[in-house]
Amino acid sequence: MKLKIDLYLALVVSVVLSGCTSVQPSVRLESCQSPGNFKQIYADSNYQFGFMRQDTRANVLVFSQTRQQLKRITEVSLANAKLGGSPRLAQINMDFAYVYQGRDYATLPLHDTTGDYDILPDKIEFDTKRKIYLIYFNSNWRDVSVTTESEIQRITTKLEIQKRDLDELFNAK
């Protein structure tokens, strides 16, 4: 009898606690005006990703093919992120593990340690099994200090955006 009560109590507590947990979206978006100078990084039948520079500012954008809407990506979750280090000969410090340590989200575009430079994604891929967009930074960086695959992996930053989060955010009014 005591075992049944303990199991029942454990079940009730787990149900109550699961109702209290909130799942944070993998991405945060905001409305924006149509870009005049949009540089596409990736496109599939659902979304186009790219960026636009205006004066000294850059925006990372996503366009819903279905909704025919454009939004600015303001933040991406750091859950499952791989934050890369700075290339040894880079003029600016891009140690993203340091810059974003202790945070839940990274603002886009990424910034160097001084906050003076915008670092834009250089590659985006869609993982069909996991249904996520993989956003890469510095994966195409090459100089005399970045010549091996292990060095490329060390400096590459990868963020993940769940497709379902984009679907929900574009369907929200």
JOVEN-V753681 format. One record per pair of residues at least 12 apart in sequence whose ideal C-beta (glycine too) atoms are under 6 Angstrom apart, sorted by the first residue. I is the first residue (numbers start at 1). J is the second residue. D is the distance in whole Angstrom. If there is no record, write none. Layout:
BEGIN
i-><I I>
j-><J J>
d-><D D>
END
This chain:
BEGIN
i-><25 26 26 26 26 27 27 27 28 28 29 29 30 30 32 35 37 38 38 39 41 41 42 44 46 47 48 49 49 51 58 58 58 59 60 60 60 64 67 73 75 75 76 76 77 78 80 81 82 83 83 83 84 84 84 84 84 85 85 87 87 87 87 88 89 89 92 92 93 93 94 96 99 110 119 121 121 122 122 123 123 131 132 132 133 134 135 136 137 138 138 139 141>
j-><165 77 161 162 165 76 161 165 74 75 71 169 72 74 72 52 52 50 52 51 121 124 124 126 65 62 63 62 124 120 109 118 120 72 73 108 109 170 170 108 105 107 106 159 105 106 160 159 158 96 97 157 96 138 155 156 157 154 155 141 145 146 155 145 143 145 112 117 112 113 112 157 113 137 137 135 137 139 140 136 139 163 160 162 161 158 159 158 157 155 156 156 155>
d-><5 5 5 4 5 5 5 5 5 4 4 5 5 5 4 4 5 5 5 6 6 5 4 6 6 6 4 5 5 5 5 4 6 5 5 4 6 4 5 5 4 5 6 5 6 6 5 5 4 4 4 5 6 6 5 5 4 5 6 6 6 5 5 4 5 4 4 5 6 4 5 5 6 6 6 5 6 6 5 4 5 5 5 5 4 6 4 5 4 5 5 5 6>
END
